[in-house]
Amino acid sequence: MKLIKPIVIVGTGRCGSTVFHRLLARHRRLMWLSGFAERYPARTAWNRRTVTAMGNPLVRRLFGEKVRPAEAYSFWDHYAYGFSEPCRDLVRADVTPRVRKNVRAALEAMLTPARDRMLIKITGWPRIGYLNGIFEDAKFVHILRDGRSVANSLLHVNFWRGWYGPQGWRAGLLSAEDEAAWESYDRSFVALAGIEWRIQMRAMEAARRAIDPKLFLEIRYEELCKHPLETYRRVLDFVELPSSAEFERHIEAASLRDMGDRWRGDLTPEQQAVLDELLREDLQRYGYDVANRAEKAPVAAAAR
């Protein structure tokens, strides 16, 4: 089938995109990448059959916890070399005709008459320009979350590579501005986690400016948790998919908790002050409240 208007969820990581992705994937018109696409990227039929089978309520009850939508970076690396861990954001100029042809062919092989729209989720670098070069009619949905919550979450997951420093993580080498900021906080890892959010958000801003505004929708995770049904209706309208009573029941039954203030309990006052000061301009631009602090935050030993 011809690939038309794929839906691409983007976000910084640790932004709430996983729960958003899983719930949106319950829409009956959507095909998505599962663990089968991750483990067997060349076996596109296996992913198609698996996702199709998950539409059966009995199959979902039996295997719903084992078969879930995935980012499937092994799939992307199989068809678009280097996609998973580039040293910078991928842009339209990085797309080769071969990559465009191969990616489109692989995804088109998964579509069915019933599941005729593809759902994709990518985190970290936005890669919007790159994906727009492959699918010029793609619809991008950005999940935005308070950078302090994102930074706190990065510090408390076992796969964050910031502990290796900028030479070993996935966000590329630091700019002179970011290097100076990190040094000013005595190379605090709390600061580095905040810098990663800022780097990726600024890449997101640059990427969205390079595409047609009609192809981009931004929703706040905090708003999603407060008004899930209204948010999903807005998203479905944007991606041009009909809602249904069945889909809305899934949304209403979902447990969405806004852990927006958790960072205040997880971090010391000094660490909180680091993020408030470092990210102040960016947070305020996105409408988040930031405490006023008269002096530069001291760097506590626990922040390093």
Secondary structure, DSSP 8 states (H G I E B T S, - for coil): ----S-EEEEESSSSSHHHHHHHHTTSTTEEE--HHHHH-TT-HHHHHHHHHHTTSHHHHHHHTTTS-----HHHHHHHSTT-SS-SS---GGG--HHHHHHHHHHHHTT--SSS-EEEEEEESS--HHHHHHH-TT-EEEEEE--HHHHHHHHHTSTT--GGG-TTTSSS-S--HHHHHHHHHTTT-HHHHHHHHHHHHHHHHHHHHHTS-GGGEEEEEHHHHHHSHHHHHHHHHHHHT----HHHHHHHHHS-----TTHHHHHS-HHHHHHHHHHTHHHHHHTT------SS-----GGG-
